[in-house]
Amino acid sequence: MQNSYLIAGIVVAVFATYLTRAIPFVFFAKRKPSPLIRYIEWNMPLMIMVILVFYALKDVKWNEYPFGIAEIVGVLISIMVHIKFNNALLSIIVSTATYMFLVQKVLT
């Protein structure tokens, strides 16, 4: 496959992705959003985080060693850091580092 085909494919993908992100702003820029849309907009990050937590915990073997200790500690650290600093990125980084440390060094 030639490089020109790859470059053309990348350009088309970038253009299509950009258009799908930009078109709603063009069409709905002057309209006031409905209360339902405002509610979803306000609560979507929380909904996504709840789904991700349940997804991450679905395969934990709670009845085998280490009984999900690393996962529970990671979730609790994430909650505490987020409450203290109100920074999602910081809570994700700290809780992930804590979880990885526990899994790799402590609970092996």
Order of alpha helices (4+ residues) and beta strands (2+ residues): alpha-alpha-alpha-alpha
